[in-house]
Amino acid sequence: MRATAKAQPNIALIKYWGKRDVDKNLPAVSSLSVTLDTLWTKMTVEFSDTRKSDDLIVNRASNQVLLPRVSACLDHIAGVDRRRASIVSEGNFPIAAGLASSASAFAALVVAASKASGACHDNLALARIAGAASGSAARSLFGGFVELAAGETCIDVATIADASDWPLSVIVAITEEGAKPISSGEAMNRSAETSPFYTSWLEQQAGDLAAARAAVLARDFAALAAVSEHNCLKMHSVMWGSRPPVIYWNSATLSCMEAVRRLQTDGHAVFFTIDAGPQLKAICLPGEAAEVRATLEACAGVIRTMESGLGAGAILLDSK
Ligand code: 2P0
């Protein structure tokens, strides 16, 4: 009746941007991500016969905004006539700031709720349920390098290489701790409706994904860097071309990008990616992490950095 699960956020190298079906939250494009290890969300779900309504606490504060999405996700796991639940979430990084907090939150939620309710969903079924709540969450059920294939009616998700197969480091430069100005879901829909670049984005995704998959399987850092930066900048070009424009970057984001490009010129194995927020994520070989981190910390406007390796998918911590 009570279970706690832990999940890590993931960073997409080939991005999910756009929905095939808004109601079912089916992504319009496939994506490829890396699951992190040091950033986490822990989620405890407890179903009760006596409780009259669901209750959600996020980082020790009641959260009414996220509650409907969480309740809908529990309905998917345990059925609409399920018992009501207390849901308690705790994380070690900023939420709703382009750091994929919804990915780790919903991945941990489905694992905890599945166990607490006695439902017997396998990992792919859990990924599909998590993805219906937050597209990127489906990827956090799996560890290492994860590919999400966007089908006509459902998604498929799987690890294509384990974290230990190719240990990379990720440095996150936090340039703003507040919530983002527009949710990624709303921004995606605006891009689909108004950006003149959206159709090209859809058309080119399969090619980018194939190049990234080949680079991962060959452990070809330079090839992965090139296609990942291209895909990231193309996604942001789609956003910038939307009306009104969707601009998540600030001046520190650009400073960080410039710093990464300087490191590349100096021969360092590092590349950047940026999601629906102003934080820059630098991906590098582990031996480069200290220098990349110090360089990003020295950029104007960087509040702090976080460092992570690649990690495992969501796991159950305990239940009773
Ligand atoms: C990604 N992002 O692939 C892309 C890149 C943001 C930029 O997935 O609407 O919060 O809940 O399905 O999962 C953010 O998307 O969106 C995201 P919804 P979600 O990581």
Residues whose N, C-alpha, C, O or C-beta is under 5 A from the ligand:
A	BS01	2P0	A12 I14 K15 Y16 S31 S102 A133 S134 G135 S136 A137 S184 G185 D275 A276
